[in-house]
Amino acid sequence: MNRALAKTPLVSAGGPPRCAACGGRLTFGTDTQGRTMEQCDCGYRGYVSLRTGIAVPNYPAPAPASS
């Protein structure tokens, strides 16, 4: 093992992407036009932004459930 690598602390990943509305895990898929979408079980849906910095319009997040 390389000693320099052994001394370097590892940076942990941020974990799976989370929903902004409920905090649940997001799932990813594509629509019929090939655009990448993110979805959550709470009803949130949105298109993933392009890396060029041009944002694709998102669906609005669902209203929070009242208890």
Backbone torsions as a table, in degrees:
resi	resn	phi	psi	omega
1	MET	NA	142.4	178.2
2	ASN	-73.0	125.3	-176.9
3	ARG	-65.0	-34.7	179.3
4	ALA	-64.1	-39.3	178.6
5	LEU	-70.0	-33.4	-179.7
6	ALA	-67.2	-29.0	-179.0
7	LYS	-85.8	-16.7	-177.8
8	THR	-81.5	122.2	178.5
9	PRO	-70.8	143.7	178.2
10	LEU	-84.6	144.4	176.9
11	VAL	-96.6	126.6	-179.0
12	SER	-78.6	152.3	178.0
13	ALA	-71.8	159.3	-179.3
14	GLY	-77.7	-2.5	-179.4
15	GLY	89.9	-177.4	-179.0
16	PRO	-70.9	152.7	177.2
17	PRO	-60.8	142.0	-177.6
18	ARG	-116.4	151.9	177.9
19	CYS	-72.2	136.6	178.8
20	ALA	-72.1	-26.1	-176.3
21	ALA	-82.5	-45.6	-173.5
22	CYS	-121.3	-12.5	-179.3
23	GLY	86.1	2.8	178.8
24	GLY	-76.2	167.8	178.8
25	ARG	-71.7	139.8	177.1
26	LEU	-89.9	145.9	171.4
27	THR	-113.2	152.6	-175.7
28	PHE	-120.4	146.4	178.2
29	GLY	-160.9	-173.2	178.1
30	THR	-124.3	151.1	175.7
31	ASP	-90.1	-174.9	-176.1
32	THR	-68.0	-16.3	178.8
33	GLN	-98.8	5.5	175.8
34	GLY	86.9	6.4	179.1
35	ARG	-81.2	142.1	-179.9
36	THR	-80.9	129.0	-179.2
37	MET	-117.4	148.5	170.8
38	GLU	-111.5	140.6	-176.2
39	GLN	-138.6	156.0	176.9
40	CYS	-135.3	155.8	179.5
41	ASP	-64.5	-21.5	-179.2
42	CYS	-75.8	-8.5	179.3
43	GLY	111.5	-6.4	178.9
44	TYR	-68.5	135.0	173.7
45	ARG	-138.8	143.5	177.0
46	GLY	-160.7	156.3	175.7
47	TYR	-89.7	141.7	179.5
48	VAL	-73.8	136.5	-179.7
49	SER	-68.7	148.1	177.0
50	LEU	-76.4	152.0	179.4
51	ARG	-71.7	-11.5	180.0
52	THR	-74.7	-8.6	-179.2
53	GLY	95.8	-6.0	177.4
54	ILE	-85.3	117.1	-177.0
55	ALA	-81.8	140.8	174.4
56	VAL	-95.4	133.8	-177.4
57	PRO	-55.8	137.1	178.6
58	ASN	-99.3	153.3	168.7
59	TYR	-70.1	147.3	178.3
60	PRO	-68.5	147.5	176.9
61	ALA	-67.9	147.2	179.2
62	PRO	-67.0	155.0	178.2
63	ALA	-66.4	142.3	179.3
64	PRO	-62.1	143.2	179.2
65	ALA	-70.7	131.4	177.9
66	SER	-87.0	140.3	179.8
67	SER	-112.8	NA	NA
